[in-house]
Amino acid sequence: MLDRTEPPKVLPTPSRKRPSRIGTVLRSSPSRLAIVVFVALIFVFTALFMTPLAAADGESTHFADALFTAASVVCVTGLATVDMATHWSVFGKTLVVIGTQIGAVGVLTFASILGLFVTRKLGLRAKLMAAGDSNPLRTHHGAAPEGQAVRLGEVGTLLATVAVSTLSIEIVLGLLLLPSVLLAGMPFWTAVGDSFYYAAMAFTNTGFAPNASGLDPFAHDYWFLTLLMIGVVAGSIGFPVIRALTKQLRTPRRWPIHVKLTLATSAVLLVGGAVVYIALEASNPATFGREGAGRTAFQALFLSTMTRSGGFSLVDFDQLNGSSLLVTDMLMFIGGGSASTAGGIKVTTLAVLFLAAVAEARGRQSMEAFGRRIPSDVLRVAVAVVLWGATIVAVATVVLLQITHDSLDRVLFEVISAFATCGLSSGVSADLPESGKYVLAATMFLGRVGTVTIAAALAASQSRQLFRRPEERPIVG
């Protein structure tokens, strides 16, 4: 019999654990998540590089050197404070290759690729993360499908392009490089490892060499050096461009303006840089002065290619004229294409600034290129990228000058190479004190994460302004 005097039992409702504020912020901002993941990844690789198993001599690597190497690997820079060919064991070199692969395609894109293969589909959040990684402008100004090289619905296809193009290009490059490495006198399995190591370092625009002599055994092997240049260019033009080119082979269609600007500006900088190097170094006996016309042209083209973030070198930069060093600084600062393995402010940023100057000179209110109008918010982002990049380079240069008391041209060269994740070195990195290693590692991190991503991460939210202040024009110029 039911006792009506007994109060009804209330079943406890399952408590819903509210997400932490940190988790909410990270999930709502892919840019913040990118920074956190990159930092975490750098420290994970630092711990791995410090293990005795990673060093060739079986001793633990110093924390500053391990951190610098981890930052250089994850940020696909190519600078080093230790001899990368002799200091690390096979396990250590394997870590270098794995780290460059993750850093080259972007941590968020890499995570999305894994998720795509595991779940066979992408959720909306994963698509937004990958879209932000391939197009920082979307992260900074929200979804803007018009005129974008990669639309949100095409992110899955882009990720497949990233995975397939990375693996296929590196495998093909490794196979094509193998005969040259064998002819250089390497044992077969050593040659196989070195060939694919060079292929990975070329496509990721890192520039590490697996052997202590670097490119010296291949200094006159034009087949080998040309393949390196092809790998560097393929990695520096960007995955959206690679995807557009592969689609063009199947179905001819109109290229997006991003693809046209990237290819046109890259070609101009590549050829223009080579011509400038020939003009500046043809009379320098320490570099091109003693070479014939054909050899000089090839070396100038090779140098112009590697300044785009490649990192390989056939010349001693201490022997270059000061004018050539300054040109190298400018080319490194510009870097490669957006959503690529290259660094720098990106060629499309330079193209947008040039188009803005042309529009202003012609008295036009909007920027136009290839029959398309470029919105003004793209120009604002381009200006912000250049200013933030110049600020990072200036601050790091001042700090390193105070630490090392080295010459301005050498320190500036090293800082720009670190910021642009290029890897060309004037020799400053090898002699840095511990504090200088931390400064240059931070510069590599800021250059790889991207100034747009950092700016978007620092912005707490985009507030809606419901009023406009009175307009007044300052004097400019």
N, C-alpha and C positions, 0 to 999 in steps of 0.2 A: 504494500500500500504506500502511495506517495505521500510523503510528509510535506504539506503545503507551507508549513512554518519555516522550512529550511530555505535560505536565500539561494537563488539560482547561481550555479557556478559559471563564472566568466572565464572562458578559455583565453589563455595568454596569446596575444597576437605576436607573431614573429617580428622582432625588432629589425628595422631596416637601418643598416649602418650607413650613416651619411658619409659620402666621400670627403676625404681631407681637402683642405683648401689648396694644398700643393698639387694634389692629384687633379683637382678641378681645373686649376690654372694650366697645368701641362696638357691636359686633354683638350682644352679650349684653344690652345695656341701651339700649332705645329712648330713654329719658330723657336719657342722656348724649349719644346721637347727636343728639337734638333740640337740645341746647345747642350742640354743636359746629357743626351745620348753621346754626343761627341766627347764631352768631358769624361764621362764614365768609361767610354771606350779607350781613351788615351791612358787613363790610369790602369785599366785592365792590361793593356799591352805593356805599360811600364812595369807592372808586377811580373809579367811573363819574361820581359827582357832582363830583369834583374835575377832571374833564376840561373844557377850555374849551368843548367842544361843548354841555355841559349848562347853561352859564350864558348868560343873555340878552345880557350884554355881551361875551362871548367871552373872559373872563378866568377863570383857574383859581380855584375856590372854596377858601377856607381849610380846612385839614384838620379843625379842630374843628367848623366849621359843616357840612361835608360829612358827618362822622361823626354829628353830632346829627341831621341830616336823614335819613340812612340808617337810624339807629335808630328815628326817629319813623315812617318809612315802613314798614319791615319789621315793626315792632311795632304798626302801625296805631294810632298814638297821636294825631297831629295837632298836636303842639307844634312850634314852629319858631323858629329864631334869625335867619332871613332872611325877607324877604317872599316867600312861596311863589308869589304870583301874578306878580310882576314880576322876581324874581331868576332864575328858571329859564327856559330856552328851551323850544321844543316838544319837543326831545329830553329835556330834564330833566323836563318834566311827564309825558312818556311813561314815564320811569323811575319817577316817583312812582306812577302808576297800576299799573304792573307789580309794583312792590314791595308795594303794598298788597294786590293780589290774592294774591300768594304768602303774605304774612304773615297775611292774613285767614283763609284756610282751613287754615293750619298747614303748615309745610314738609314734615313727614312725610306728611300727607295729600296734599299737592300732588304729592310724589314718587310716592306710591302710585297716584294718579290717572293720572299719566303711564305708570307701569308697567302699569296695568290696560288702558289704551288700546293700548299697544304689544304686550303679550303676550296680551291677551284673558283673562288669568286672574291671580289673586293667589296667591303662595306663602304658606306658613305664617308666615314671618318678616315679610312685608309686611303680613299681616293683623294680626299682633301689634303692629306699629308703628302701624298706623292705629287699632287698637282702643285702644292707649295714648293716642294723640293725641285721640281722641274721648271717652275716659273715663280721666282720670288716676288714678282709684282702682284700676283694673286694673293700672296700672304700679306702683303703690305696694304693693299687697297681693296681686298675682298674679291669675290667672284666677278670676273669681267670677261665673259666668253668672247666678245667681239674682238677680232684681231689677234687673238692669242694663238700661239703655235700649237698648244696642246689644250684641248677642251676637256672638261671634267669627265665626260662620258668616254673619252679616248684614253684615259689614264691606264686602264688595263692593257691596252695595246702598246702603250709606251713602255710599260714595265717589261712586257715580253720582249720588246725591241732592245731594252737595256740589257737584259739577261742574255739573249741570243747574240746580239752584236758583240758584247764583251767577250764571251767565250769563243765565238767563231773567229773574231779578228785576232785574238791572242793565239789561238791554236794555229791558224793559218800563218801568222807571222812567225811563230816558233818553228814550224816546219820549214818555212822558206829560209830562215836564218841558220838552220842546222848545218847545211853544207859549208857555209863560211866558217862556222866555229870548228867544224871537223878539220877543215883545211888549215886552220890556225894551229893545229897540233894538239888539240884537246882529246883526251880519252873519250870513248863513245858516250858513256853514261854521263860523264861530266859535261860533254858537249850538249847532250840533250837537256840537262838541267839548266845550263847557261843560256841556251837558245830560248827556252820558254821564260826564263828569268828576264832576259833582255826584252822579249815580246811584251811581258806584263809591265815592265818599267816604261816601255815606250808608249803603249796605249794609255796607261794611267798617268802619263806625263810626270813620272817621278824621277827617273834619270839615274837610279842606282846601278852600279855595275857589279856583277858577281865575281870578277877577278880583279886582283890588285893592280894590274896594268891598265885597267879601264878599256878605252877604245884604241889604245896604241897598236894592238895586233891587227886592227881593222882600219888603220888610218888611211890606207890606199885601196880598201875593198869597197868600191862604189856600190856594189850590189847590197852589201850589208848596211852601209850607211844610208842608202836610199830607202831600204825597208824600214829602218829606224825613223826616218823622216815621215814616211807614209803612216806608220803607227802613231806618231805624235800628232800629225794633222788629223787623223781619224778620231783620236781621243779628244782633241781640242775643239772640234767644230760643234760638239754637243749632240746629245741623243735625240732631241726633236728634229735636228737637221738630218741625222742618219735615218730616222724614221721616215721623214719626207722623201729622202732620196730613194729608199727602198720601195716606198709606195709608188714613186714615179716609174720605177722599172716595171711594175705590174700594170698600173693604170695611169697613163699621163694625165696630169691635172695641174692646176695653177698652184704655184708654190706660195705659202704664207709669206708675209713681209719679213718675218723674223728670219726665215731661211735665206731670203735674198740678201738682207742686210748682213747676215753672218758670213755668207760665202763671198760677197763682194768686198766687204771690209777686210776679211782675212786675206783674200788674194792681194789686195792693194798693199797691206802691211807686209806680207811675205815677200813679194817682189820688190817693193820699195825699200824694205830693210836690207835686202841683199845688195841692191844698187848702192845704197848709202855706205854699206860696209866696204864695198869695192872701192868707192871713191875715197874713203877715209883711210883704208889700210893698204892700198896698192903700193904705196911707197914705204911701208914699214917692213924692214927685213926680218923682224922678229915674228911676224905673223904671215902676211900674204906676199910680202915684197919679193921673196925668192922663188915664188911659185909661178908656173906658167898661167896663161890666160884661162884655160879650161879648169885647172885646179883651183885657181883663185875664185872663179865664179861658183864652183861647186861648194867650196868651203864657206863662201859668203852666204849662199843659200842655206847651207846646213846650219850656220850660226843664226841666221834670221829665223829659221824654223824652231830652233831650240830655245830662243828667247821667248817664244810664245808659251812657255811653261814646260818644255821638253826636258831640260836639265842635262842633256849630254853635251860634251864639249870636245872639240879637237884642238883648241888654242888655249894658251895660258893667258888668263885675263889680266894678269899683271903686266903683260907685254902689249896690251892694246893701248892705243892712243886715248887720251882723256876724252876726246870728242866721241870716240866709239863707245867708251864706257857709258857716256851720257845717253847715247842713242839706245844702248842695251837697257839702261834703266827705264827709258820711256816705253820700249817694246814690252819689257817684262811687266810694267805697271798696267799696261792695257790688257795683256793676257789673251785668253782664247774666247770661245763662245759660251753662252749661257747654258746651264744644265750640262756641262761637259766636265771632263777630268782636269781641265786647265783652271788656272786661277786668274787673278787680276780683276780689274773693274769690268772686263768683258768688252768685246769688240762692238756689240750692239749699243752699249753705253756711249762709246766714242762716236758711233754713227749718229745716234740721236742728238748728241751735243752739236755735231757738225751740221746736221739738218736744221737744228734750231738757229744756228748762226746764219745759215744760208737764208732761212725764212725771214729773219730779222733784217738782213741786208737787203732783201727784196721788198721789205715792207709788208709781208704777209702775216696774218694772224695765226695761221696754223702751219704745222710741219707736214710735208708731203714727200712720199718716196714710192716709186714704182706704182703710181696711180692710186695710192692709198693715203688717207689722212691719219696722222699719228696724234692721239689725244695729248693734252697738256700734262696730265698726271704722269705720263711716262717720262716727260722731261724733268719733272720735279724729282722723281725717283733717281734719274740719271745724275742730276746735280748732287743729290744727297749721297749717292754712292761715291762719286769722285771726291767730294769734300770729306766724307768719313774716311775714305781710303787714304787721302793725303794727310789727314790728321794722324791716323795710326802710324803711317810711315814717318812723319815728322817727329812725333813723340818718341817712337822707338829709336830713331836715329840719334836724337839728342841724348837719350839715356845711355845708349851704347857708346857714343862718343865720350861721355863722362866716365864710363866704366873702363873702356879699353884704351882711351887716349890715342886711337889710331887715326889715320887720315880720313877726311870726310868722304872722298870718292869711294874708298874701300868699304867703309861702314854703310854708306847709303846704298851701295850696290848690294851688300848682303841683306840689308833690311828689306829692300824692294823685292829681292829674290825670295825672301821668307814670306812676305805679305802676299806676293803673287803666286806662291807655291811653285816656283820655277825650279829651284835647286841648283842653279849656276852659282858658283862661289868664287869670291876673291881671296879666299884663304882665311877669312876672319873667324868663321865658325870653329875651325880646328884649334884655334888658340884662345877661345873664349874662357874667361873665368866662370865660376859656377853661377854667379848672379847674371852674367851676360847670357848664359844658356837659357835661363828662365825667361829672360826678356825676349829672346829670339823665338823660343817655343810659343810664348803667348802671341807673338806677331804671326806665326804660322797658323795658329788656331783662329785668330781673328780674320785672317785672309781667307781661310778655307770655309769657315762657317758663313761668311758673307756679310758685308755691311748692311745690306737690306734686311737679312734675317735678324741681325743684332738690333737694328733699329725697330723692327716690328716686335721683337721680344721685349724690348725695354718699354714699349708703349703699353700701359696697363689695359687700356681699352680705347676704342674709337668713339669718342663722345659726339653726340649730335648737337651742333650749335644752332640755336633757334633765333639768332640775331646776327646782324652784320654791323661792324663798326664803321665810322666815317672813313672814307678813302682819302689818302694823302700820298703823294708820290715823292720818294727820296730821289736825290740826284745820284745816278749810277754812271760810272765811267769817267 
